[in-house]
Amino acid sequence: MYFVLFSVLACFLTCHCLIEKGEKKNHCGFLKQWLESMSVSVEINNKGFHREVVTTVEISSDVLTGVRVLLVHRWPSGIYVDPYQLASLSDHGNWQILLDSAIDLEVPAHKTSGFVTYVYPTLDERTPRLLKVTIPIHGRYHEPSFVGKTFTSVEIEPPELLLRTEKCTELSNFEPHTVVDVPCTADNSSTCLWVKIQHQQGHGHVSLQFPVGDGSLVTPVCSGTLLVTMICCAALSKFIWKHQII
């Protein structure tokens, strides 16, 4: 009697494991289709020092439930984002963001380094095959040019596109895509394995132009400012002495 019960239980557990393994295999297959069917494009809105980077992710295959998307932006030193502005936008939007380091809003470009943002968008049920994230960016002040340049270029690279799902744990056979270990969520409480898409379809980098000062004018401007200051001080001192104000 016990032998029969044990045999039935063992058979049930074996079937359950095989079914679960098959489901995970199918889910990994669907994830591979997603990897091949996604494209990323970037466009810039507005002009001047304050711009908007609009990232669009298009999915041409069927929508797969349980898949999470991560956009990793690697920003150059000539750009910064305002953490308080991003926090306000993410509270009212369909994405969350994580910064890899503190952002100093006042430092010029040549005295800081680049940084990384992790953007976690949420699929919209109304447009499940289209993700669009708008991030406001700001240009930093640059060193003045001593060779006659009036503008400097800042290159914005498209974000890295990463995917993960809890139902697919066998990530060793996703070549040519690579597996990376990055934060699971914007809370940065733990890290998870994500599949990073290689050879993404879409546009290349975007170049921004920011004005720079003329370094050849530093000496005459400083000299003129000092001269005007001395003249004003002398005139003010003469006025005070003449009218015995002090």
GUFI-561288 format. One record per atom (N, C-alpha, C): z, x, y negated. Coordinates in steps of 0.05 Angstrom, whole numbers, plus 5000, padded with zeros to 4 digits. Atoms other than C-alpha are relative to their C-alpha. Layout:
ZXY;...
This chain:
500050165024;500050005000;500050174975;499949825023;502050544951;497550174998;502549845000;496050954972;497749854987;502150175011;491450374954;500349984970;499550025029;494750274886;499450264985;500549745012;494451014872;497050054998;502949965000;487051034891;498649834978;501150185020;485450434846;500550114972;499249895026;489250744787;498450254994;501649765004;485751414796;497149944994;502850085005;478951074800;499749894971;500150125027;480550684736;500150214979;499749795020;482751304698;497550174999;502549844999;476551684721;497849864986;502250155013;471851134699;500549994970;499450015029;475451074632;499350264986;500649745011;474851824620;497050044998;502949975000;467451814639;498749834978;501150185021;466051224592;500650124973;499349885026;469851554535;498450254994;501649755004;466252214546;497149934993;502850095006;459551844546;499849904972;500150105028;461251494481;500150234980;499949775017;463152154449;497450155000;502649864998;456652464474;497949854984;502050165015;452551894445;500650024970;499349985029;456351944379;499150274990;501049735008;454752694376;497050004997;503050025003;447452524388;499249864975;500650135025;447452034331;500650184976;499349825022;450952544287;497850214996;502249815002;445353044302;497649874985;502250145014;440252524279;500649984970;499350015029;444052444214;499550274987;500449745011;443953194204;497150064993;502849945004;436453214209;498749814980;501350215017;435252594166;501149994972;498750025026;439552734105;498750204980;501149825021;437053034039;501849984976;498349995023;440753243976;498350084976;501349935025;438053253905;501949994977;498349985023;441153423838;498449974975;501250035026;439353213768;502250024978;498149965023;442553353700;499449804979;500250185023;443852833647;501450114976;499049925026;445452923573;499150284992;500849745011;444453533530;502450144987;497949865014;448654063496;502050125020;497949884983;455254333523;501349805019;498850204982;457253683557;497949855015;502150114983;452953463615;501249845023;499350154975;453153033678;498250105023;501549924976;451153283746;500049765020;500350244983;448552703788;498950105027;500849924973;448252863863;499449765016;500950234984;444352393907;499650095029;500349944972;444852403983;498549765013;501550214988;439552004020;500150035031;499850014971;440151804093;497849835011;502450154990;433751604129;500549875027;499650114973;436751454198;502049764998;498150235000;441150864219;502750094992;497349945009;448050834189;501950035024;498249954978;453351124235;502949964990;497250065009;460450854229;501850235007;498049804995;466251334225;499250284991;500949745010;462251914194;501050044972;499149945027;465252244133;498250224988;501849825014;461252624081;501750174980;498649825019;463553224040;497950164985;501849845017;459853553981;501650234989;498649765009;461954263966;498350134977;501349885023;459954493896;501250274994;499249735008;460255233880;499050054972;500749995028;460355273804;500050284989;500049745013;458555893763;502150024978;497949965021;463256193711;499349874974;500850125026;459155893654;500549704998;499550294999;461355193674;502949955006;497350084992;468054843677;500049695002;499550294998;470554143695;502849954990;497450075011;476353783663;501549845022;498650134978;481453613718;501149724992;499050265009;484453043677;497849794999;502350185001;477652733665;499149925028;500850064972;475952783739;502049825014;497950184988;482552463759;499649724991;500450275011;481151873714;497549875013;502550114988;474051793741;500349935029;499750044971;475951853814;501849755006;498350244996;481251313806;498449744998;501650245004;475850823785;497350025014;502649974986;470151083829;500349995030;500150014970;468251143902;500150285011;499849724990;469851883909;502650124991;497749845007;475652373908;499250294998;500849735004;475553093887;502350195003;497949794997;479453733903;498950264988;500749745012;479254373862;501450235016;498949784985;480255043896;501950184984;498349845017;483855343836;500549854974;499450125026;486855183768;497750064981;502249975019;481855093711;501250044972;499249955028;483055403642;497749914983;502150125015;479054993593;499150174976;500649855025;479255503536;498850285004;500949734995;477156153570;497050024998;502949975001;470056403554;498950095027;501349964974;465056513610;500450285011;499849734990;465657273613;502850085007;497249944993;473257243623;501049835022;499150164977;473456773682;498050035023;501849994977;470156683750;499349725008;500950264990;466756123788;502249865016;498150154985;470455593826;498549805018;501150184980;469355083882;501349724997;498950284998;470154323883;499149875026;500550154976;470553893945;500049714993;500350285008;467953193933;499749835025;500050174977;469452653984;499149724992;501050265007;464952053972;500549795022;499750224981;465651374005;497449845002;502550154996;459651014035;500449724989;500050275012;458050383996;498649815020;501250194981;456849784041;497549874989;502450125012;451649513992;497650195003;502149814997;447550153996;500950225019;498849814981;449850504060;498350255005;501749774995;443850974062;499750174975;500349865025;444851233991;502750064989;497549915013;450551643962;499350124973;500549885027;450851803888;502750054987;497549915013;456352203854;499350134974;500549895026;456552353780;502550154991;497849835009;460952933757;499450114972;500449885027;461753113683;500850305000;499549715002;461253863670;499850084970;500049905027;462154273607;499350295000;500849725002;459054923585;502250174985;498249825013;463555513567;498650164979;501249825020;462555953507;499450275013;500949754988;458856593524;500250234979;499949765018;458957303496;497549994982;502449995018;454457393435;498050205010;502249824991;447757723447;499450204978;500749785019;445958393415;497150075003;502949944996;438658363437;498249774990;501650215012;436357753399;499849745016;500150254985;437557223452;501649784986;498650225013;439456543425;501149805021;499050174978;440556193493;500550175025;499649874974;443256393560;499749795022;500550184978;441656083628;502449995019;497950044980;446755803677;498749855023;501350124977;444255643747;502049825015;498450194985;447055023782;498749975028;501150034973;446055043858;500649735011;499450264987;445554403899;502550035017;497649984984;452054253935;499450035030;500249994971;453154414008;500849735011;499550264988;453053794051;501350045027;498549984975;458253734107;500549725011;499450254986;459453194159;502150045021;498149994977;464953034208;500649725009;499250264988;467152474254;502150055021;497949974981;473252374296;499049975029;501050064973;469052134355;498350225012;501649784989;465052774363;501650264996;498449765001;469353374379;498650255011;501549774989;464253814415;497950094979;501749915022;461354184355;498750275004;501149734994;458954814390;497050005003;502950004995;451754584401;498549864978;501350125023;449654384331;498250204985;501849815013;445154984316;497449874991;499349765017;442155174267;502349944981;497850065018;447754814231;502550145009;497649854995;454455164226;502549824998;497450145001;461654934235;501950164982;498249875018;466455094179;502749854999;497350115001;473954974169;500749974971;499450065028;475354634102;502049774999;498150225002;480454124076;499049735011;500850264989;480353454112;499649794978;500150205021;481653044050;500650134973;499449905027;482753113975;502950074996;497149935002;490253153988;500650295008;499849724993;489153854017;502550055017;497749974984;494653744068;499450145027;500849864975;490754024127;497050054999;502849944998;484054304147;498849895025;501450114978;478754034194;497450155004;502749894995;472254254226;497949814991;502250155011;466054014190;497450145008;502749884994;458654114207;498650034973;501449945025;455054444149;497050005005;502950044996;447754244143;498550254988;501749785009;442854824138;497249904994;502850065007;435854814107;499849714991;500050275010;437254184068;497449944986;502350095015;431353794043;500849934972;499350085028;431053653969;499350224981;500749825021;430654043904;501750255001;498549755002;432954753889;502049984977;498049985021;437554993835;498949894974;500750105026;437654713765;501050204979;499349815020;437755163704;500849864974;499050115025;441854983642;499950224978;500249815023;440955303573;502349944981;497950035020;446955423528;499650204978;500449815023;446755733458;502150225000;498149775002;449956413446;499850114971;500049895027;451856763382;498350254998;501549755006;447957333349;501950224995;498149785002;451957963360;499450184976;500749835022;448058333305;501249904973;498850115025;451357873253;503050044999;497149975000;458458063272;501050164977;499149825021;459058633223;499649884972;500350125026;455958293162;501749754995;498350245003;459657633175;502950084995;497249915004;466357993182;500450134973;499849865026;465058423121;499949794977;500250215020;462957813080;502549834998;497650165000;468957413102;502350164988;497949845012;473657993084;499750034970;500549975029;470358083016;500749744985;499450255013;470857342999;503049955000;497150034999;478157333022;501450174979;498849835020;479857922977;499549904972;500650115026;476357622917;501749764994;498450245003;479956962927;502950074995;497249925003;486657312934;500550124972;499749885027;485457722870;499949794979;500250215020;483357102831;502549835000;497650164998;489356712856;502450154989;497849845011;494157282840;499850014969;500349995030;491257332769;500849744987;499350265010;492056592759;503049964999;497150034998;499256602782;501450174979;498749825020;500957202738;499649904972;500650105027;497556902677;501749774992;498550255006;501156242681;502950025007;497249964994;507756532704;501149785019;499250224981;508056042762;502550095016;497749894985;512956482800;501950154981;
